[in-house]
Every structure is written in structure tokens, then in C-alpha cells.
Amino acid sequence: CLAAGPLAAQEAFPSKPIRFIVPYAAGGTTDLVARTVGARMAQTLGQPVIIENRAGAGGNIGMDAVAKSAPDGYTVGMGAISTNALNPHIYKKMSFDPRKDFTAIGQLGNSTIVLEVGAALPVKNVDELLAHVRKNPGLPYATAGAGTSMHLAGVLFAQVSKTDWVHVPYKGSAPLITDLIGGQVPVAFDNLPASLPHIQSGKLRALAVAGAQRSPALPDVPTLAEAGLKDYAVEPWFGVYGPAGLPAAVAQRLSKALEDALAEPAVKDKLLAAGFTPRSSTAAEFDALTKREYERLGKVARSANMSND
């Protein structure tokens, strides 16, 4: 009977609502993804999945709460390329170690970063932009924040193209877009979902996307690799993590619910319409991706002296 107790508890999972921490502000793309996927997971699991936004410190505050939660499956979090691979290399003080303090549950997918210009800058493609910056070294480019995946995209763009830029970090996409449209800053790397309506209206001009493939939302816009920057690709990935020590049976149950949610056509369509590309994985595959990216981005951050302190 004593031996059967823990097993029975695992088999009964979940028996109460699950808290899904999103370490970013409500209303953005990550929030939409979490709520869309969480609602479908709740149907599979038979318990509510409650979204809790805990923004701050580039996502570190929310993921720290996940790392310090009880390893029972009732708290999970939406980790990302920033929180679980890049941040440890650019923040001098980290309250968690992404290699040790989490249980990988599965990948959610990738967002798209777009290289864009305002109407005030008379360039229509990447070649023209590079010619312009070579004539005007130190040209400013904006991102939604220091240490973000957009900042990483800008750093790699400068490295691969061997051009000289000045990074101008904003506190989010909204003020960045306002200044880009207004001509206060000429160039930006931004998350596509935030900029897409302004690109579609003609207020902003998309020159390229940073991923390995074109975005379904902008099929006529080339990738930066297609535009001449060989092997260039920055694809911000997102996934679900629980705290370290999550029982295998509980992790498997959550992983299967996540996989089923991402396979649902209505979920796929909603995420794609928002500029997010759903992509599922096994827990083992996602864990391997996290570790690979941690090592890769550490080298990039060190070579570019990236810091957010």
C-alpha cells in the first residue's frame, strides 16, 4: 500500500488547476500563445490552465518563480531563447541555472524577427541598407530591449555583414514602432507580430526576416540568408518548462497535452495568424535544444560583449 501511494498520486495528475507562468507582460504575442495553447491543454488534462503574467528582468523573474516552485506539475512556465539560453551570459546575477533548475516539457514554436525601416529611410532592400550604413557608419538601429533576441539578431547582423551600427534599446515594441514610424530612429529589428499591422498598412517597410525560412505572414519578404548574409539565422524559440525534479509520469502527461494542443488545427491557425510558427517536440529534443543554444549563444554574447547590467 505504501509503495502504491506515490504511483496513485501521479496517475491522478492533475487533480487541481495548473498555473502557467508567462514571464512577459499581458497582451503580447507570448501571452496569446500561452492562452491559446493553455486553453487546449486544459481540455486534454481536465483541469483549468491558469495563465499568470510575471514580467521583469528579461523574463528572469517569472522563470525564477517556476524554478523555485514545488516539483509536482502544478506550476509550469514559458521559457525562451532569452531566459534559458541567452540571459545567463548577459546578466551578471542570475537566480537560477537553466541547465539544472528546470525539467523540459516541450517546445511551443518560434517567433519571427523582422528587419524593417521607416518611410524616412530611402532603402528598399538589404543591399541598399548595407550600402547606406557603409556610407554612414554608426547608424542607429532599435530593438525592444537590450539582451533580447532582437538585440541578438542585430549583433549577428553587424558581425556577418561587417558593418558598424549603434544599438538603441527601447522598453518594448510599442515605443520602438512609434519612433520608427515617426522617423526618430531609421532601422529596427522587432518581433513580427508587433510590427505586422504597420507593415501591412505601409507605415513600415520589411526588408527581411531573420529566421531560416520565410514567414507565412510575409511570404514575399526574403530571409536575411536569401538577401546575401550566408548562414544567417536567428529564430527565437519558446517552450514549456517545469521545475527540476518533476516526476517522469507527470512530465510525460504535460508533454503529451502540449503536443496534442499544437496539433489542433484551430490552435495552429490562430498562432500562424499572429506571426508565430508552432513547432512541437519531445521533452528530450527540447532539453537538447536548450543545452545547445546555451553553449552557442554564450559564444556570441562573449564575442560581442553583450550585457544587460
C-alpha positions as CSV (number, residue, x, y, z in Angstrom):
1,C,0.0,0.0,0.0
2,L,2.8,2.4,0.9
3,A,4.5,1.7,-2.4
4,A,1.3,2.3,-4.4
5,G,0.7,5.7,-2.8
6,P,3.1,7.9,-4.9
7,L,2.1,6.0,-8.1
8,A,-1.5,6.6,-7.5
9,A,-0.9,10.3,-6.9
10,Q,1.0,10.5,-10.2
11,E,-1.8,8.6,-12.1
12,A,-4.4,11.0,-10.7
13,F,-2.5,14.1,-12.0
14,P,-3.8,16.6,-12.5
15,S,-6.4,16.9,-9.7
16,K,-6.4,20.7,-9.5
17,P,-5.7,23.7,-11.7
18,I,-2.3,24.2,-13.2
19,R,-0.5,27.5,-13.1
20,F,1.2,28.5,-16.3
21,I,3.6,31.4,-15.7
22,V,4.3,33.7,-18.7
23,P,7.4,35.8,-17.8
24,Y,6.3,38.6,-20.0
25,A,3.6,41.3,-19.9
26,A,0.0,40.5,-20.8
27,G,-1.3,41.4,-24.2
28,G,1.8,40.4,-26.3
29,T,2.5,37.5,-28.6
30,T,3.8,35.3,-25.8
31,D,0.7,35.9,-23.8
32,L,-1.5,35.0,-26.8
33,V,0.4,31.8,-27.4
34,A,0.2,30.7,-23.8
35,R,-3.5,31.4,-23.5
36,T,-4.3,29.7,-26.8
37,V,-2.2,26.6,-26.1
38,G,-3.1,26.5,-22.4
39,A,-6.8,26.5,-23.1
40,R,-6.4,23.5,-25.4
41,M,-4.2,21.7,-22.9
42,A,-6.9,22.2,-20.2
43,Q,-9.4,20.3,-22.3
44,T,-6.9,17.3,-22.5
45,L,-5.9,17.5,-18.9
46,G,-9.4,18.0,-17.5
47,Q,-8.3,20.9,-15.3
48,P,-8.0,24.7,-15.9
49,V,-4.7,26.0,-17.0
50,I,-4.4,29.5,-15.4
51,I,-2.1,32.0,-17.1
52,E,-0.1,34.2,-14.7
53,N,2.0,37.0,-16.2
54,R,5.1,37.8,-14.2
55,A,7.2,40.2,-16.3
56,G,10.5,41.7,-15.5
57,A,14.3,41.3,-15.9
58,G,14.0,40.0,-19.4
59,G,11.8,37.1,-18.3
60,N,14.1,36.1,-15.4
61,I,11.6,37.0,-12.6
62,G,8.9,34.7,-14.0
63,M,11.2,31.8,-14.7
64,D,12.8,32.1,-11.3
65,A,9.3,31.5,-9.8
66,V,9.0,28.4,-11.9
67,A,12.4,27.1,-10.8
68,K,11.5,27.6,-7.2
69,S,8.0,26.0,-7.3
70,A,7.2,22.6,-6.0
71,P,8.1,19.8,-8.5
72,D,4.6,18.4,-8.7
73,G,3.5,19.6,-12.1
74,Y,1.1,22.3,-10.9
75,T,3.4,25.1,-11.9
76,V,5.0,25.4,-15.3
77,G,6.4,28.3,-17.3
78,M,7.0,29.6,-20.7
79,G,10.8,29.7,-21.2
80,A,12.5,31.1,-24.3
81,I,15.8,31.5,-26.1
82,S,16.4,34.6,-23.9
83,T,15.5,33.2,-20.4
84,N,17.0,29.7,-20.9
85,A,20.0,30.3,-23.2
86,L,21.0,34.0,-23.6
87,N,20.3,35.7,-20.3
88,P,22.7,33.7,-18.2
89,H,25.5,35.1,-20.4
90,I,24.5,38.8,-20.3
91,Y,23.1,39.2,-16.7
92,K,25.8,39.3,-14.1
93,K,23.4,38.0,-11.4
94,M,21.1,35.1,-12.2
95,S,18.9,33.5,-9.6
96,F,18.6,30.2,-11.5
97,D,20.7,28.0,-13.7
98,P,18.7,26.9,-16.8
99,R,20.9,23.8,-17.2
100,K,20.0,22.5,-13.8
101,D,16.8,24.1,-12.4
102,F,14.2,23.0,-14.9
103,T,12.5,20.0,-16.4
104,A,12.0,20.4,-20.2
105,I,8.4,19.6,-21.2
106,G,8.3,20.5,-24.8
107,Q,8.8,23.2,-27.5
108,L,6.0,25.6,-28.4
109,G,7.5,27.0,-31.6
110,N,9.3,30.0,-33.0
111,S,8.5,33.7,-33.4
112,T,9.8,35.7,-36.3
113,I,12.1,38.8,-36.1
114,V,11.8,41.3,-38.9
115,L,14.4,43.8,-40.2
116,E,12.4,46.9,-41.0
117,V,12.8,50.6,-41.8
118,G,10.6,53.6,-41.5
119,A,9.4,55.6,-44.5
120,A,12.0,58.3,-43.9
121,L,14.9,55.9,-44.9
122,P,15.0,55.6,-48.7
123,V,16.1,51.9,-48.9
124,K,14.0,49.1,-50.4
125,N,16.2,46.0,-49.7
126,V,19.0,44.7,-47.6
127,D,21.7,45.5,-50.2
128,E,20.6,49.2,-50.2
129,L,20.6,49.2,-46.4
130,L,24.1,47.9,-46.3
131,A,25.3,50.4,-48.8
132,H,23.7,53.1,-46.8
133,V,25.3,52.1,-43.5
134,R,28.7,51.7,-45.1
135,K,28.4,55.4,-46.1
136,N,27.0,56.3,-42.7
137,P,28.8,54.1,-40.1
138,G,27.4,54.2,-36.7
139,L,23.8,54.2,-38.0
140,P,21.4,53.5,-35.1
141,Y,19.1,50.5,-35.0
142,A,16.4,49.9,-32.5
143,T,15.2,46.8,-30.7
144,A,12.6,46.1,-28.0
145,G,15.3,45.9,-25.3
146,A,19.0,45.1,-24.5
147,G,19.6,41.4,-24.3
148,T,16.5,40.4,-26.2
149,S,16.5,38.1,-29.2
150,M,16.1,41.2,-31.4
151,H,19.3,42.6,-29.9
152,L,21.0,39.3,-30.7
153,A,19.7,39.5,-34.3
154,G,21.2,43.0,-34.6
155,V,24.5,41.9,-33.2
156,L,24.8,38.9,-35.6
157,F,23.7,41.1,-38.5
158,A,26.5,43.5,-37.8
159,Q,29.0,40.7,-37.4
160,V,28.0,38.8,-40.5
161,S,27.8,41.9,-42.7
162,K,30.9,43.5,-41.2
163,T,29.1,46.8,-40.7
164,D,29.1,49.4,-37.9
165,W,25.9,50.1,-36.0
166,V,24.8,51.7,-32.7
167,H,22.2,49.8,-30.7
168,V,19.2,51.8,-29.3
169,P,17.3,49.7,-26.9
170,Y,13.6,50.5,-26.2
171,K,11.4,49.3,-23.4
172,G,9.2,47.1,-25.6
173,S,8.0,47.1,-29.2
174,A,5.3,49.8,-28.8
175,P,7.6,52.8,-28.3
176,L,10.0,51.5,-30.8
177,I,7.3,51.3,-33.5
178,T,6.1,54.8,-32.7
179,D,9.6,56.3,-33.1
180,L,10.3,54.2,-36.2
181,I,7.2,55.4,-37.9
182,G,7.9,59.0,-36.7
183,G,11.5,58.9,-38.1
184,Q,13.3,59.3,-34.8
185,V,15.1,56.0,-35.5
186,P,15.7,54.7,-39.0
187,V,16.0,50.9,-38.6
188,A,14.8,48.2,-36.3
189,F,14.8,44.5,-35.5
190,D,11.4,43.7,-34.0
191,N,9.1,40.8,-33.3
192,L,7.0,40.4,-36.4
193,P,3.6,40.1,-34.6
194,A,4.0,43.6,-33.1
195,S,5.1,45.2,-36.4
196,L,3.0,43.3,-38.8
197,P,-0.1,45.6,-38.8
198,H,2.1,48.6,-39.6
199,I,4.0,46.7,-42.3
200,Q,0.6,45.7,-43.9
201,S,-0.6,49.3,-43.7
202,G,2.6,50.6,-45.4
203,K,3.8,52.6,-42.5
204,L,6.9,50.4,-42.1
205,R,8.9,48.5,-44.8
206,A,10.0,45.0,-44.1
207,L,13.4,44.2,-45.7
208,A,13.9,40.7,-44.5
209,V,13.1,38.2,-41.8
210,A,15.8,36.8,-39.5
211,G,14.7,33.1,-39.5
212,A,15.9,30.2,-41.6
213,Q,12.6,30.3,-43.6
214,R,10.3,32.9,-44.8
215,S,7.3,33.8,-42.6
216,P,3.9,32.7,-43.8
217,A,2.7,36.1,-42.8
218,L,5.1,37.8,-45.2
219,P,5.7,35.3,-48.0
220,D,7.2,37.9,-50.3
221,V,9.8,39.1,-47.8
222,P,13.2,37.2,-48.1
223,T,15.2,35.8,-45.3
224,L,18.5,37.5,-44.5
225,A,20.3,34.5,-45.8
226,E,18.4,34.8,-49.1
227,A,19.3,38.5,-49.1
228,G,23.0,37.6,-49.1
229,L,24.0,37.0,-45.5
230,K,25.1,33.4,-45.8
231,D,24.1,31.1,-43.0
232,Y,22.5,33.9,-41.0
233,A,19.5,32.7,-38.9
234,V,18.0,33.9,-35.6
235,E,14.8,32.1,-34.6
236,P,13.6,32.9,-31.2
237,W,12.2,29.7,-29.7
238,F,9.8,29.2,-26.9
239,G,8.8,26.2,-24.8
240,V,7.3,24.9,-21.6
241,Y,9.4,24.0,-18.5
242,G,8.6,22.7,-15.1
243,P,10.9,22.9,-12.1
244,A,13.8,20.4,-11.7
245,G,12.8,17.0,-10.3
246,L,9.4,16.8,-11.9
247,P,8.2,13.1,-11.8
248,A,8.6,11.4,-15.2
249,A,4.9,10.4,-15.4
250,V,3.8,14.0,-14.7
251,A,6.2,15.4,-17.2
252,Q,5.0,12.9,-19.8
253,R,1.4,13.8,-19.2
254,L,2.1,17.5,-19.6
255,S,4.3,16.9,-22.7
256,K,1.5,14.8,-24.4
257,A,-1.1,17.5,-23.6
258,L,1.2,20.2,-25.1
259,E,1.9,18.1,-28.2
260,D,-1.9,17.5,-28.7
261,A,-2.6,21.2,-28.4
262,L,-0.1,22.2,-31.0
263,A,-1.5,19.5,-33.4
264,E,-5.0,21.0,-33.2
265,P,-5.7,22.9,-36.5
266,A,-7.6,25.7,-34.8
267,V,-4.6,26.3,-32.5
268,K,-2.2,26.2,-35.4
269,D,-4.2,28.7,-37.4
270,K,-4.5,31.2,-34.6
271,L,-0.8,31.1,-33.8
272,L,0.2,31.4,-37.5
273,A,-2.1,34.4,-38.0
274,A,-0.3,36.1,-35.1
275,G,3.1,35.6,-36.8
276,F,4.1,32.7,-34.5
277,T,5.1,29.3,-36.0
278,P,4.0,26.4,-33.8
279,R,6.6,23.6,-33.6
280,S,6.2,20.7,-31.2
281,S,9.0,18.4,-29.9
282,T,9.6,15.7,-27.4
283,A,10.8,16.6,-23.9
284,A,14.2,15.1,-24.8
285,E,14.5,17.1,-28.0
286,F,13.6,20.3,-26.3
287,D,16.1,19.7,-23.5
288,A,18.9,19.0,-26.1
289,L,17.9,22.3,-27.9
290,T,18.1,24.3,-24.7
291,K,21.6,23.0,-23.9
292,R,22.9,23.5,-27.5
293,E,21.6,27.1,-27.6
294,Y,23.0,27.8,-24.1
295,E,26.5,27.0,-25.4
296,R,26.1,28.7,-28.8
297,L,24.7,31.9,-27.5
298,G,27.3,32.1,-24.8
299,K,30.0,32.3,-27.5
300,V,28.0,35.0,-29.4
301,A,27.4,37.1,-26.2
302,R,31.1,37.0,-25.2
303,S,32.4,37.9,-28.7
304,A,30.0,40.9,-28.9
305,N,30.4,41.9,-25.2
306,M,26.6,41.8,-24.8
307,S,25.5,42.9,-21.4
308,N,22.3,44.0,-19.6
309,D,23.8,45.1,-16.3
